Amino acid sequence: MSTKQFAIIGMGRFGSSVARTLYEMDYEVMGIDEDEERINENIQYVTHAVAADSTDETALKEIGIRNFDVVVVAIGHDIQASILTTLILKEMGVKKIVAKAQNERHGQVLYKVGADRVVFPERDMGMRLAHNLISANVLDFIELAEEYSVIESVASAKMVGKTLRQLDVRARYGVNVIAIKSGESFNISPAPDDLIQANDVLVVIGHNKDLKEFEEKA
């Protein structure tokens, strides 16, 4: 089990998608919703499931919400509950709060009350967000098949100044760099001696398990 812990508040379609993706990648995930039926529907896709009102500060304290590395506020149509929950989490000292917004105005308010990041479901699918939570370098995530995907990842400091041959990601992680974006230029099928520069974006393909290791360690 990986060390990073996530709590997802609101187990609707978006929240359950984030929770399930993180859980399948072996992260510890707590699902929270005031609707017991939703909790029961998702209980096999999370490490822990709790029926609780997220606008109740006492309930959140009892859950131990401050112990989680990231809390995702994925509450659906109740904008007031979404804002109030985000505010309570901020006041409680939660390390990182990611909140789902219905529209731009809602998003602005969420930032004002303490959200570290605001996402819009039509622009940020749950699966993509889950991968981005694991590694800040991951810009995009595309599922090709059940177990294989493509990610776009900003070159880490460890990669800059090295060639693909030196990095040898295929041998280390079992993944392949299929393209490199450098500013406006797009290098398809890069050569082994191509140098990685600062701000380059690597397009990487591989098995989800191997991509996860690449995201965390490369």
C-alpha positions as CSV (number, residue, x, y, z in Angstrom):
1,M,0.0,0.0,0.0
2,S,1.4,3.4,-1.0
3,T,1.9,6.0,1.7
4,K,-0.2,8.9,0.2
5,Q,-3.7,9.0,1.7
6,F,-6.7,10.5,0.0
7,A,-10.2,11.3,1.2
8,I,-13.0,11.9,-1.3
9,I,-16.1,13.8,-0.1
10,G,-19.1,13.2,-2.3
11,M,-19.3,9.8,-4.0
12,G,-21.3,10.7,-7.1
13,R,-20.1,9.9,-10.6
14,F,-17.1,12.2,-10.4
15,G,-16.0,11.4,-6.8
16,S,-16.4,7.7,-7.2
17,S,-14.3,7.8,-10.4
18,V,-11.5,9.6,-8.6
19,A,-11.7,7.2,-5.6
20,R,-11.9,4.1,-7.7
21,T,-8.9,5.0,-9.9
22,L,-6.7,5.9,-6.8
23,Y,-7.8,2.7,-5.1
24,E,-7.0,0.5,-8.1
25,M,-3.5,2.1,-8.1
26,D,-3.0,0.9,-4.5
27,Y,-3.5,4.1,-2.7
28,E,-5.4,4.4,0.6
29,V,-8.7,6.0,-0.1
30,M,-11.6,7.0,2.2
31,G,-15.0,7.6,0.6
32,I,-17.3,10.0,2.4
33,D,-20.9,10.8,1.6
34,E,-24.0,11.6,3.6
35,D,-26.0,9.2,1.4
36,E,-25.5,5.6,2.8
37,E,-26.7,4.1,-0.4
38,R,-23.9,5.8,-2.4
39,I,-21.4,4.6,0.3
40,N,-22.7,1.0,-0.1
41,E,-22.4,1.2,-3.9
42,N,-18.8,2.2,-3.7
43,I,-17.6,0.3,-0.6
44,Q,-15.6,-2.3,-2.6
45,Y,-13.7,0.5,-4.4
46,V,-12.3,2.3,-1.4
47,T,-10.2,1.4,1.6
48,H,-12.7,2.9,4.1
49,A,-16.2,4.2,3.6
50,V,-18.0,6.6,5.9
51,A,-21.5,8.0,5.9
52,A,-21.2,11.6,7.2
53,D,-22.3,15.1,6.7
54,S,-19.2,17.0,5.5
55,T,-20.6,20.4,6.7
56,D,-20.4,19.0,10.3
57,E,-17.0,19.9,11.7
58,T,-17.3,17.4,14.6
59,A,-18.0,14.6,12.2
60,L,-14.9,15.5,10.1
61,K,-12.8,15.6,13.2
62,E,-14.0,12.1,14.3
63,I,-13.1,10.8,10.8
64,G,-9.6,12.2,11.3
65,I,-9.8,14.2,8.0
66,R,-6.6,16.2,8.9
67,N,-4.5,13.0,8.6
68,F,-5.1,12.8,4.8
69,D,-2.6,14.2,2.4
70,V,-5.3,15.3,-0.1
71,V,-9.0,15.8,0.4
72,V,-11.1,16.0,-2.8
73,V,-14.4,17.9,-2.3
74,A,-16.5,16.3,-5.1
75,I,-20.0,17.3,-3.8
76,G,-22.5,17.4,-6.7
77,H,-25.3,20.0,-7.0
78,D,-25.2,21.5,-3.5
79,I,-23.0,24.5,-4.1
80,Q,-23.5,25.8,-0.5
81,A,-22.4,22.4,1.0
82,S,-19.3,22.4,-1.3
83,I,-18.2,25.9,-0.2
84,L,-18.9,25.3,3.5
85,T,-17.1,21.9,3.4
86,T,-14.0,23.5,1.7
87,L,-14.0,26.4,4.3
88,I,-14.2,23.9,7.2
89,L,-11.4,21.8,5.8
90,K,-9.2,24.9,5.4
91,E,-9.9,26.0,8.9
92,M,-9.0,22.5,10.2
93,G,-5.6,22.6,8.5
94,V,-6.0,20.0,5.8
95,K,-2.8,19.9,3.8
96,K,-4.2,20.0,0.3
97,I,-7.8,20.6,-0.8
98,V,-9.0,19.9,-4.4
99,A,-12.6,21.0,-5.0
100,K,-15.0,20.4,-7.9
101,A,-16.9,23.4,-9.2
102,Q,-20.1,23.8,-11.1
103,N,-19.0,26.9,-13.0
104,E,-16.4,29.7,-13.0
105,R,-18.1,31.8,-10.3
106,H,-18.4,28.8,-8.0
107,G,-14.7,28.1,-8.7
108,Q,-13.7,31.6,-7.7
109,V,-15.5,31.3,-4.4
110,L,-13.9,27.9,-3.7
111,Y,-10.4,29.4,-4.2
112,K,-11.3,32.3,-1.9
113,V,-12.4,30.0,0.9
114,G,-9.3,27.9,0.7
115,A,-9.2,25.4,-2.1
116,D,-5.7,24.7,-3.4
117,R,-7.0,23.6,-6.7
118,V,-10.4,23.8,-8.4
119,V,-11.5,21.3,-11.1
120,F,-14.4,21.3,-13.5
121,P,-15.7,17.8,-14.3
122,E,-16.2,18.6,-18.0
123,R,-12.5,19.6,-18.2
124,D,-11.0,17.3,-15.7
125,M,-12.2,13.7,-15.7
126,G,-11.9,11.9,-12.5
127,M,-9.3,9.5,-13.8
128,R,-7.1,12.3,-15.1
129,L,-7.3,14.1,-11.8
130,A,-6.3,10.9,-9.9
131,H,-3.1,10.6,-11.9
132,N,-2.4,14.3,-11.4
133,L,-2.8,14.0,-7.7
134,I,0.0,11.3,-7.6
135,S,2.5,13.4,-9.6
136,A,2.3,17.1,-10.2
137,N,4.4,16.6,-13.3
138,V,1.6,14.7,-15.1
139,L,-0.3,17.0,-17.4
140,D,-2.6,14.6,-19.1
141,F,-3.6,11.0,-19.0
142,I,-5.3,8.9,-21.8
143,E,-6.5,5.4,-21.2
144,L,-5.8,3.2,-24.3
145,A,-7.1,-0.1,-23.0
146,E,-8.0,-1.5,-19.6
147,E,-4.3,-1.8,-18.5
148,Y,-2.4,0.5,-20.8
149,S,-2.3,4.3,-21.0
150,V,-0.4,7.3,-22.3
151,I,0.6,10.2,-20.1
152,E,2.1,13.6,-20.7
153,S,4.7,14.4,-18.0
154,V,6.9,17.5,-17.5
155,A,10.6,16.4,-17.3
156,S,11.7,16.3,-13.7
157,A,14.8,18.0,-12.5
158,K,16.6,14.6,-12.4
159,M,16.0,14.2,-16.2
160,V,17.1,17.6,-17.4
161,G,20.5,17.5,-19.1
162,K,20.4,13.7,-19.7
163,T,19.7,11.7,-22.9
164,L,17.0,9.1,-23.3
165,R,19.8,6.5,-23.4
166,Q,21.1,7.7,-20.0
167,L,17.6,7.8,-18.5
168,D,16.8,4.3,-19.9
169,V,13.2,4.5,-18.7
170,R,12.4,1.3,-20.6
171,A,14.7,-0.8,-18.5
172,R,14.0,1.0,-15.3
173,Y,10.3,1.4,-15.4
174,G,9.1,-0.7,-18.4
175,V,7.7,2.4,-20.2
176,N,8.5,4.0,-23.6
177,V,9.0,7.7,-24.4
178,I,7.2,8.0,-27.8
179,A,7.5,11.8,-28.2
180,I,9.0,14.9,-26.7
181,K,7.4,18.4,-26.8
182,S,10.0,21.2,-26.6
183,G,8.1,24.5,-26.6
184,E,6.4,24.6,-30.1
185,S,8.4,21.7,-31.5
186,F,7.2,18.1,-31.3
187,N,9.7,15.4,-31.6
188,I,8.0,12.1,-32.6
189,S,10.0,8.9,-32.1
190,P,13.0,10.6,-30.4
191,A,16.4,9.1,-30.8
192,P,18.3,7.6,-27.8
193,D,20.8,10.5,-27.8
194,D,18.2,13.2,-27.8
195,L,18.8,15.5,-24.8
196,I,16.1,16.3,-22.3
197,Q,15.8,20.1,-21.6
198,A,14.0,22.1,-18.8
199,N,10.3,22.3,-19.4
200,D,10.2,19.5,-22.0
201,V,7.1,17.4,-21.9
202,L,7.5,13.6,-22.4
203,V,4.8,11.6,-23.9
204,V,5.1,8.2,-22.3
205,I,3.2,4.9,-23.0
206,G,3.1,1.8,-20.9
207,H,1.2,-0.5,-18.5
208,N,-0.7,1.4,-15.8
209,K,1.4,-0.2,-13.1
210,D,4.7,0.8,-14.7
211,L,3.4,4.3,-15.5
212,K,2.5,4.7,-11.8
213,E,6.1,3.9,-10.8
214,F,7.4,6.3,-13.5
215,E,5.1,9.1,-12.2
216,E,6.3,8.6,-8.6
217,K,10.1,8.0,-9.1
218,A,11.3,9.3,-12.4
